């Protein structure tokens, strides 16, 4: 019963996380101060008030820019004059160290007929804030529509990884249910955790076919399929080592059946 309660609690937790919108999760990782700083710089760019932006650009970034003022002017010209219909936080990267704080925020500004992405990266070091990244780009129609998941024209490797990503969670689920229903010696919850997690991660980019392998990693139910916003689908699969070991050792792990004792009096 404890093992079953653990599983149900974990599933509820996962469902709650999945139910949160992406923007809500990103905002939870971002401080109001970081958002205010980024939006203030974007407002200055829209108004073509470049003096404050140029003054706050990090010296290393200034050294790499041949004509910073012209670059800012081109960026400002990409932003429509009218107010956006919606503004949405789509990417967040925050780094906190002892004497340094870095925030890298990307917003999607939607206008009638077009959308743009604005990225602002700010670093605060020893009490001094500087802009270390500032980019504006228009989204293409394909990016706005999102990457489609098609099955035609893929390689044998892509089909193999996709098949494994479907089979391994089912295999892990089968082992998990069997483990919960099995009476065994020792701590069952350790086996449950081992079954839930796959080890190592082999990933393939569904659009390009490029692949990668991370030997030191774990995945829940040994598979995942993720499509970051304005990115391509990444299919990943792991070795369900815990599930395999459990099924191989299940008979040895089973608790011995207590023999029935029949007492007869003559």
N, C-alpha and C positions, 0 to 999 in steps of 0.2 A: 504493500500500500504506500509506503514512503517513496519507493521508486516511482510508482505511478503518479503520485502527487508532484514529485520533482519534474517529471516529464510534462504534466499538464501545466504547471507553473511556467516552465520554460516556453512552451508553445504560446501561452497567453501573452507572455512578455514579448515574444517575437511578433505576434499579431499586432500588439499595441504599437510597436516600433514601425511595422509596415503600414499601419493606418495613419501615421503622421505624414503630413505633406513634406515634400523635399524642402520647401522654403522654410517651414517651421523648424525642421531639424537644423538647417543652416543658421537660422537666426538664433537658435539656442547655443550655437558655437561662437556667436559674434556678440561683442559688447556694444551697447548703445553708443559709447564714445567712439569706437572704431567706425561704426556706420555713419555717425555725424561727420567725422573727419572726411571720410570718402565722399559723401554726398556734397559737402561744402566745396571740395575741390572740383567736383563735376559741375556744380552750379557756377563756379568761377570760370570754368572752361566754356560753358554754354554762353555766358555773358561776355566772353572774350576779354576777361580781366586777367591777363597773363602775368602781370608783375608779381603777384603773390605766389603763383605757381612756380615761376622761374626762380624766385628767391628761395623756395622750399625744396627745389630739386636737389637730390643728393649730388655732391661734387663728382662722384664716380660716374653718375649717369650723364652729367653735363659734359664730361670729358669725351664721352662716346658719341655725343650728338653734334653733328656738323653745324646745324642751324636750328637751335632749340625753338626759337620764336616761330619760324616757319612751320616746324613740325606741329606745334600747338595750334597754329592757325588752321592747318589742314584737318586736324582732329576736330576742332570746333566747327568747321564747315560741314563735317559729316553728321552733325547733330541737328535735326530739324528745329526751326524757330518755335513751333507750337509746343504746347505742353504734351507730354506723353500720355497715352490712354492708360497704361499700366507701367509700374516699375517693380521689377522682381529680382531678388537676390538669388543668383544661380550657382555661384561658386564661392567657397571660403577656404582660406588657409591662414591659420593663426599660429604663431610661434612665440612662446614665452620663455625667456631665459632670465638669469639673475639680473643682468644690467641691460637687457635688450628685449624689446617687444616688436613683433612684426605682424602686420595684418595685410592680407592680400584678398581683396573683395572684387567680385565681378557682378555687375548688374545688367539685366536685360531691360532696355527701354523700348516699349512697343508704341509705334505710331501707326496711323492709318496707312496701310500698304507696305510698311517696312518695320524692321526691328534692328536695333543695334546693341552691341555688347560694349560696356565700358568697364575697364579694369583699373583699379587704383590700389597700389601697394605702398604702404607707409611703414617706415621703421623709426622707432623711438629708442635712441641709444644715449645713455648718460644724460637723460632729460631733454635731449634735442631731437625733434621730429623732422624727418626728411622724406621726400617722395622718391621711392626707388623703382617705381614702375607706374606708367600711365599709358593706357592704350584704348583706342576706339576702333571698332570695325563693324561693318554691316554684315548682317546674317544673310546667307544665301537662302533661296527657296527650299533647297534640300535640307539645310540645317534646321530651318523653322519647322519643316514637316517631320523631321526626325529620321533617323536611320531605319530603313525597313529591314525586316528579317525574312530574306528569301532563301529558298532551298535549292534553287537551280544554279548550276555552274560552279559548284563548290568542289574542293579537292577531297581525295579519300581521307586525308588527315582530318579535315573539318567535319566530315560525316562521322568519322570514328569518334572524335571528341564529343560531338553532339549526342551520339548514341550512348556513349559512356556516361554523359551528364544526365541522361534519362534513366539509365539502368542502375547506376550506383546509389541514388537516393532510395529507389525501391528496394534494392538489396539491403541497404542499411536499415530501412524501416522494417523489413521482414525480420532481420536479426534483432532489432530493438524489441519488437513485439514478442518474439520468442524468448528473449532474455527476461522480460518482465513476467512472463508466464512460467518461467522455469524456477523451480525450487533448487537453490544451490547453496554450497558452502561458501563462506567468506562474504565480503561486502559486494553486493550486487550493484550498488550505485557506481562503483569504479568501472565496472564493465559497461554500464549504461553510457557513461561519459566517453569511454573509449569507442563505443559503437557510433555515437553521435558525431564524432570528429574524424574526418579523413586527413591523412598526412601527405605532405607534399602537394604542390599545385602545378598542373600542366594547363596552360591557357592558350587559346587561339583567338585571333582577331577574325570575326566572322566575315568582315568586309574584305580584308586583304589576305588572309591566310597566314599571316605572320604568327609565330608561336613563341612561347617562353616557358621556362620551368623554374620553380622555386622549391628547392628541396626542404627548406625549413619553413613550413607554414602549415596551417590547419584550416579546414572548411567544415561548416555544419552540414551534415548529411552528404559530405564528399563531393558536392557539386554546386555550381552557381552560374547564373547568366545575368550579366549586368550591362546596361547601356547608359553611360553617363550622358547628361544633357549635352546635346550637340556633339556627341561622340558615337562610336560604333559599338556593336554588341561584342562583348568579350565572354566566351564560353570557357569555363574552367572545370576541371575534374581532379579529384584527389583519390588516393588509394584508401579504400575502406578497410584499413588494416585491423582496427578493433573488431569490426563485424566478422572479418575472415577468421581471426584468431578465436573469437567466441564460438563460431560454428564448428571449428576444428576441435575445440576443447570442451564443448558443451557436455558430452557424456561424462568426462572426468570431473566437471564442475558440479554436476547434479548431486544434491544431497541424497544420502542413502535412504531408501525406504525403510521405515521402521516396521519390523514384522509384527503381524497381529498375534497377540498372546491370548490363547484360549485356555482357560482354567477349567478343568473338569474334576469334579469330585466323584469319587467312586463310593 
